[in-house]
Amino acid sequence: MGTIGYALYRLLDLLLFIIFVQCIMTWIPGATQTKLYDILSTITDPIQDPIRSVVYRYLNSPLDITPIVAFFLIRIVQRVVLMVFW
């Protein structure tokens, strides 16, 4: 895999990690009011907000599955990156 493909793949890995950390922080009381959470939200909101609007349109539940859907979509993009740059 070339340098661009590898960098893109690792960038998507980092994005998955950030989404995971943000999900864990929502379970900790008071963690959503921290500067770290604001920074993570700034990174992930452009990805999760469109997904969230579609999910809420079709699944109106108190459980936010947006990070799960985002995780799977990012993994699909990673597979495409592997196929294109391999």
C-alpha positions in Angstrom: 0.0 0.0 0.0 1.3 3.4 -0.9 2.0 6.2 1.6 -1.2 8.1 0.8 -3.3 5.0 1.3 -1.6 4.1 4.5 -2.0 7.6 5.8 -5.7 7.7 4.9 -6.2 4.3 6.5 -4.5 5.4 9.7 -6.5 8.6 9.8 -9.7 6.7 9.6 -8.4 4.5 12.5 -7.8 7.6 14.5 -11.3 8.8 13.8 -12.7 5.4 15.0 -10.7 5.8 18.2 -12.0 9.4 18.7 -15.6 8.2 18.3 -15.0 5.4 20.8 -13.5 7.8 23.4 -16.3 10.2 22.9 -18.8 7.4 23.5 -17.1 6.3 26.7 -17.0 9.9 27.9 -20.8 10.2 27.6 -21.1 7.5 30.2 -19.0 9.4 32.7 -21.0 12.0 34.7 -19.7 15.5 33.9 -17.3 14.5 31.2 -19.5 16.0 28.5 -18.9 19.5 29.9 -15.1 19.3 29.5 -12.9 20.9 26.9 -11.7 17.5 25.7 -15.2 16.5 24.9 -15.8 19.8 23.0 -12.6 19.1 20.9 -13.7 15.5 20.2 -17.2 16.8 19.2 -15.7 19.3 16.9 -13.9 16.5 15.1 -16.8 14.0 15.0 -19.9 16.1 14.6 -19.4 16.7 10.8 -19.5 13.0 10.4 -22.1 12.1 13.0 -24.7 14.9 12.5 -25.8 13.8 9.0 -26.0 10.2 10.2 -27.9 11.3 13.3 -30.5 13.1 11.3 -31.2 10.0 9.1 -31.2 7.7 12.1 -33.7 9.8 14.0 -35.9 10.1 11.0 -36.3 6.3 10.8 -35.6 5.1 14.3 -37.1 7.3 17.0 -35.7 5.8 20.1 -33.9 7.1 23.2 -30.8 5.1 22.3 -28.4 7.0 20.0 -26.9 4.4 17.6 -25.2 7.1 15.5 -21.7 6.1 16.7 -22.4 2.5 15.7 -23.5 3.4 12.3 -20.6 5.8 11.9 -18.2 3.0 13.0 -19.6 0.7 10.3 -19.5 3.3 7.6 -15.9 4.3 8.4 -14.9 0.6 8.3 -16.5 0.3 4.9 -14.5 3.3 3.7 -11.4 1.7 5.1 -12.0 -1.4 3.1 -12.5 0.7 0.0 -9.1 2.5 0.7 -7.5 -0.9 1.0 -8.9 -2.0 -2.3 -8.0 1.2 -4.1 -4.5 1.6 -2.8 -3.4 -2.0 -2.5 
